[in-house]
Amino acid sequence: MTKAFSIFGSGSRPQLGPFEQQLLQKLWSHGSATVRELLADGKIRQAYTTVMTTVDRLYKKGFLDRVAEGRAFRYTPRQTPEELQRVAALEGIRQLLGSGDTSSLPLSYLVEALSAHDAQLLDELQLLVERKRRELKTRGPR
Amino acid sequence: MFALRGIAVSLTFFVLLYCLLSALVAVAWRSLRLLRATEQSLAGLLFALRILPLTASVVITFAFVVPSFQLLEPRSINSDEGIGAIPLALGVCALLLIACGCLRVITAQTRTSRVVARWLEGARPLNVDAGAQTVTFCSRREAPPLTLVGVRKPRVLVSEATVALLSHDELDIALKHELAHMRSRDNLKKLVIRFCPFPGMARLESAWSQSAELAADDAAVSNPDDAVDLAAALVKLSHLVPVEAVPICTVGFVTGSISVRVARLLAWSEAEAGKAQPMRIRAWYVIPPTLVALLCVFATYGPALALTHEVTEWLVR
């Protein structure tokens, strides 16, 4: 997740810093929260005003929704982690495809990367199958 | 003119009901994931849900709309009454929808037949336990590793590479998987799905496809060794890169999420398989409610026709 933010952050979607990511993770775990609620468990050591400025920046970047609650705001993430990851991945792929002069070249990098990933995954699956087969053999013959 | 008006009204009702039910299904099908059912039952439910808009629209149109128009629409007065712009436009939409469905089915079937005919050049029956009638060995390079083809006379095609790569037990269990697809008539189901297109159904179709694969895995496996052999066959055949995209009316062995399928097979246990019995609908539970429903339909058919007629009148005016 963090990797997706940092790699694909330079597109049309603004990049997220480490503290912004930390706050967003916290908001995902809470569902929605005010600044005071974010600070309540003591895991965030920054000052109230720092947290307030950062969530305000996240709101302005379009990552959060907010509603007034007394004199403060209650913040809610606009997207789930999966939705955000999907957007980040799509933007990354879009950037990659639009990066080269020859349009087919970036696509070939993508296919190469996917093939390498697939091959690695299949090798891992093959190892699992062999391990299970050995396990069954030690238990007893068919 | 009366007949034409009747056709236009029926088609209007059909297309509106079809679109409404399709939109509902496209939104609501996800709740089926919460069901604790076997993959076989789940695949059946997902398919039933996918074709529900078409079947329900056809049944309601022929059972209520057509008779209500025939019986309740006055013929003598206003005999020169035209069809009306809305029924005409929606009627044309319905005809286009039906034509589009037919075209999609014919195109898929033609393309599949052409490609399969090429794969079958020089093919011969394969002598395996599953039966030579249904299993064919293909020597063409472009043939996929292991595929079920055909709707009326389905058969399993096995490539040269598959026979070379898999052990006897692995080939046997992989064939059982494809024969499970044959018993479920999955190629026919794919054609039926192609006949009723609607935007937003892709995820439901993909969920059905994955469920059908898992159901075929479950049907093929009967002990832990079978499960490991099937997982091994799956991993081995995944290494073979298909030369060309497979046509619609075929079910390939290496389909769906391979890692999910392998993980499921490696975690297979007799206790779990014994627990997960498919949903059996007993006659005692089905016959009485069906009879009651039929009685209700007969008892309320007249008022239902009158209501349908009112609705169609409101729709077309």
Chai-1 contact restraints between the chains, C-beta under 6 A:
chainA,res_idxA,chainB,res_idxB,connection_type,confidence,min_distance_angstrom,max_distance_angstrom,comment,restraint_id
A,L122,B,V235,contact,1.0,0.0,6.0,A-B,restraint_1
A,L122,B,S238,contact,1.0,0.0,6.0,A-B,restraint_2
A,L125,B,V235,contact,1.0,0.0,6.0,A-B,restraint_3
A,L125,B,V262,contact,1.0,0.0,6.0,A-B,restraint_4
A,Q126,B,V235,contact,1.0,0.0,6.0,A-B,restraint_5
A,L128,B,L266,contact,1.0,0.0,6.0,A-B,restraint_6
A,V129,B,A231,contact,1.0,0.0,6.0,A-B,restraint_7
A,V129,B,A232,contact,1.0,0.0,6.0,A-B,restraint_8
A,V129,B,V235,contact,1.0,0.0,6.0,A-B,restraint_9
A,K132,B,V228,contact,1.0,0.0,6.0,A-B,restraint_10
A,K132,B,L266,contact,1.0,0.0,6.0,A-B,restraint_11
A,R133,B,V228,contact,1.0,0.0,6.0,A-B,restraint_12
A,L136,B,P224,contact,1.0,0.0,6.0,A-B,restraint_13
A,R142,B,D225,contact,1.0,0.0,6.0,A-B,restraint_14
